[in-house]
Amino acid sequence: MKKLLLSTALIVVLPVAALANPIVPGFDTNTFLGNDDGSYPANGSNSGVPPGTPIAQSLGFTFNFYGTNYTDTFVNNNGNLTFGTYYSTFTPTALTDAGVPPILAPFFADVDTRTGNLVSFGTGTFDGHAAFGANWPGVGYYSEHTDKTNDFQVLIVDRSDLGAGDADIYFNYGQMLWETGDASSGSNGFGGSCAHVGYSNGTGAAGTHYELPGSGVCGALIDGGANALSANTNDGVTGQYLFQVRGGIIIPPTGAPEPLTLGLFAGGLAGLGAMRRKQK
């Protein structure tokens, strides 16, 4: 009986240990003042600070995104980076359609930082490579709600060691509790026009865009949802999604993201079997 209790504990502990927050510290040299719908360094509506012209921020390297080389990006408060122009749209739209600018959207939704935590960004290194990162660390939603917050990050990592303009893009997630702002037909952070997650070069052409499963589906991406961003992965790290850019093209992920804990659970069962065999 005691052996059985010990083995059961092992099965439970392994998945829990794997749920460490994948968000990389740093990349916070610059802080975006509290705003609604702004793009750095301009402040958005109702911020109390006169708006200015958004300025693209240096990546620190060249990034080839579908045949166009970029050396800078616009940091937009509403959960995305764009290239060539800033983006103040607050109600998320499909990234698979033409009309959006070239975009990396870890969580395109109506972020409101006039109350609570602020967006930060900066350059640094990741795994020995130069990188640019932007953080949405426990941010609230429109209009000035902080009863539920979301914690997410995007990294663009220079991989010019593999080819000119090559990069790795990471979407990293901690706690994700809301999906919609009040102005997007949401109520208490839920319903209405819900968040979209993915990337696009803005043309709508086949092979130039991608959205994660559950994108735009209310209830899917938040914690506890069928495609919860914080509980799934496409690269083996829970809460992390990797998109590799090679020769200007993002290599589409193979298969749907899966919960890493399922694999660990299976590993725990295999380990249990080995233990039982040794004990005999």
Disulfide bonds with the S-S distance in Angstrom:
Cys194-Cys218 2.05
